Amino acid sequence: MFSTVDVAVVGAGLSGLVSAYRLHRAGAEVVVLEAKDRVGGRLLTSSTRAGVAVDCGGSWVGSRHKAVLALLGEFEIDLVPQFTDGLNLLRVRGRIHRYRGDVPRLRLHEMLDLARAQWLLDRMATRLGSPPWSGGFAAKLDERSLGAWMRRHVRTTAALLVLKMVTAASFGCRPEELSLLAFAAHVHGCGGLADLVGVHDGALANRIAGGAGTLPTHLARRLGDRVRLDHPIVEIHRSPDRVTLISRTHQPVHARRVIVAVDPATADSIAHHPPLPVERAELQRRWQMGTGIKAHVIYQRPWWRDHGLTGATVTDTGFVRLTFDVSPAGAGAGVLTTFLGPAIADDPELLQPDSAPRRRRRVLDDLAELLGPDAQHAEDYIEQDWTDEPWQSGCVPRVPTGVLHTGYPWLTRPVGPVHWAGAESSHIGEAHMDGAVRAGQRAADEVLATLATVARA
Ligand SMILES: Cc1cc2nc3c(=O)[nH]c(=O)nc-3n(C[C@H](O)[C@H](O)[C@H](O)COP(=O)(O)OP(=O)(O)OC[C@H]3O[C@@H](n4cnc5c(N)ncnc54)[C@H](O)[C@@H]3O)c2cc1C
């Protein structure tokens, strides 16, 4: 069954499943080949001992994320608004600033410095145009890192901290490791810096009821046995009108078109015959993904809310550097999440796989110092290390200088019958679930157009 199909999709992450679902609904014969024993890729919802769903991968959906919102609407999946009724904490040089809303209340000169940096970065993103990689301005931005730009334009410790945390949370890296063009293009695709980090109407406005993993599960259910798990693709052989996909464990799959729905760094582990054009090969070879651990601490109830706190914190010292309240809707468990990564942790030793017990201890100690002694009374602790996850190169892209300006067009340019999806290939909502959906739909439409052309010829 399925040994020759219209379209094979490599990867059952959100993007690949969306592609396959669109193709299937358009009447194409499709098969999805997934390396792991589960669907969802970077969307992974786990359950605590008490049955509370926590998102170990992607989680938040913003109000501008129209493509993913439409899909959630189609499947009648609800959103949970991010809890905001209280004070956020920002700790800089031992001083704690409490504030409501998205803009930290700092000293006047620090607020002005931060506002100026935001204005300059937003203006840069707006000037990029569409697509954001074209033109001399993009080439100029790609010559230096965000860190180099910050050293020149940002003066206060507080503003530097906020930008460092935005980079760690959104790209899993230090500002020095990220191309200024990559940062500006991401801000461009999010509709502004405030939107990228905002809870009120921004990218962090909502979570998916029951966990983000419900979305790929719904899609996979509709595709039924067209989704094949434990089916890693290691080689793609192509001719002008046909591909053969090779795995070490199964018979070859023949298709008229293939959509590779993985990020460029992960795609680099698939060998192509004949080899890919040098520009696409170079893009894959140089692309990087930021890594880190997403941890959840589960309490009987969200006790920090009793102290008037939202559970959202950012701090310039410690192992835990930022937290969010991701408690389920209604009365019940309280859940705090944090991102632990080499870009921000003060004790990188604790990120080693064999440091898990010491890491958990340190997370609780840091939370107690930030939010109060009740933090020590955790009922459960769940973490996911994306550095170690098979068939993934990391969490979110952290593209260094000199890659995007020339490589960006090759994120989407088909190579004969080989098409590309994956969140990283969308220039709107790139690296978010929204980008994954848009890229999946775009790749499916491309393929449908080529299949129609072939059928007419
Ligand atoms: C910790 C973390 C936090 C995040 N937070 C958010 C957030 O709050 N909001 C948001 O919108 N986004 C967030 N994201 C990003 C979001 O999860 C991703 O953009 C999106 O899920 C990517 O989907 P995808 O289908 O493009 O790729 P993936 O999910 O990476 O799917 C690719 C699939 O391909 C499979 N695969 C790889 N190689 C092969 C092969 N050779 N053969 C067969 N199969 C293969 C993989 O196993 C995987 O299942 C986060 C991600 C992480 C990791």
The ligand as an ORCA input file, in Angstrom:
! r2SCAN-3c Opt
* xyz 0 1
  C      10.804     24.879     23.556
  C      10.051     25.475     22.403
  C       9.194     26.536     22.621
  C       8.476     27.095     21.565
  N       7.552     28.073     21.838
  C       6.715     28.454     20.871
  C       5.567     29.235     21.180
  O       5.291     29.532     22.345
  N       4.753     29.623     20.153
  C       4.984     29.251     18.856
  O       4.186     29.616     17.971
  N       6.041     28.471     18.549
  C       6.892     28.046     19.521
  N       7.915     27.196     19.229
  C       8.182     26.874     17.815
  C       7.163     25.890     17.242
  O       7.012     24.795     18.101
  C       7.683     25.446     15.887
  O       7.870     26.569     15.053
  C       6.758     24.487     15.124
  O       6.206     23.513     15.973
  C       7.581     23.859     14.025
  O       6.805     22.930     13.290
  P       7.428     22.261     11.998
  O       6.441     21.280     11.522
  O       7.910     23.300     11.075
  O       8.754     21.510     12.478
  P       8.951     20.353     13.537
  O       7.970     20.470     14.640
  O      10.406     20.385     13.898
  O       8.611     19.006     12.744
  C       9.543     18.340     11.928
  C       9.250     16.846     12.008
  O      10.082     16.174     11.063
  C      10.587     14.983     11.632
  N      11.829     14.619     10.919
  C      13.036     15.229     10.972
  N      13.898     14.649     10.134
  C      13.218     13.632      9.515
  C      13.579     12.655      8.545
  N      14.818     12.598      8.020
  N      12.653     11.750      8.154
  C      11.376     11.792      8.660
  N      10.997     12.700      9.602
  C      11.895     13.612     10.015
  C      10.804     15.349     13.094
  O      10.833     14.195     13.903
  C       9.586     16.239     13.373
  O       8.491     15.482     13.816
  C       8.648     26.605     20.245
  C       9.507     25.532     20.030
  C      10.192     24.959     21.084
  C      11.041     23.762     20.843
*
